[in-house]
Amino acid sequence: MNNLDSFIKSFIENLFNFLPNIVSSIVILAIGLWIIRLLKRMTHRILTKKKIDPTFTSFLLDGAVWGLRIVLFIIIASKLGIQTSSFVAIIGAMSLAIGLSLQGSLSNFAGGVLIILFKPFRIGDIIEAQGEAGKVSGIHIFSTKIINYQNQVIYIPNGILSNGKIKNYTENELRKTELSIQTPSTINSADFINLLTNELIENETILKQPKPRVQIKEILDTKVTYTVLAWVENGNYSEVSSFIYLKGKEISQHLTTN
């Protein structure tokens, strides 16, 4: 019983002796995280004012924040009495195992660096990759954030993204439609082409040069398929596509009834 009492007494004494280090470590953690957030906001504001590429800014800030968090962790570990030299030695011994277990993460980090360097897309671009399509909302250290047309958030790992096929819809200012429209084979194809071409020329959002064209793509016994080619500004693509389909249907119905 005396041994138990002695152990409890020693434990309480050591706890009270170590308590200041625990409290100070918690305070350092809270202040450190607050400073990191403050530095991130200030740096983001400065880089934005200097008109630095938002893609590079996002990636740089993510890397800096993680680096500062690691430094903060080492400071707190040292405050708790863990020898820094021993701590670094432990990290070195664990680095191989961590590296093997985080091969995917390292690949994603390397993929993020490649995206920043070669810029296949930027924040704000509309892309299609890995079977997903949407607007790039952020490029982080390990993944890229995309918001699709249903307003769903999708995270794609940078590793497979940088090594896969990427279709960027907004990198160029202009975009060409290549839409297929079908009509009954009973209507006059020349009349359909002329009427639809006139509608394209009169539409102010369709560029006049290169001139919009309507071509016959395929003729079958019951239907004829046409291809509509028109150049538009990227922002007008959806509107013009809808216009073409609507006018194609109206003209087809008009020629069928007359």
Disulfide bonds with the S-S distance in Angstrom:
none
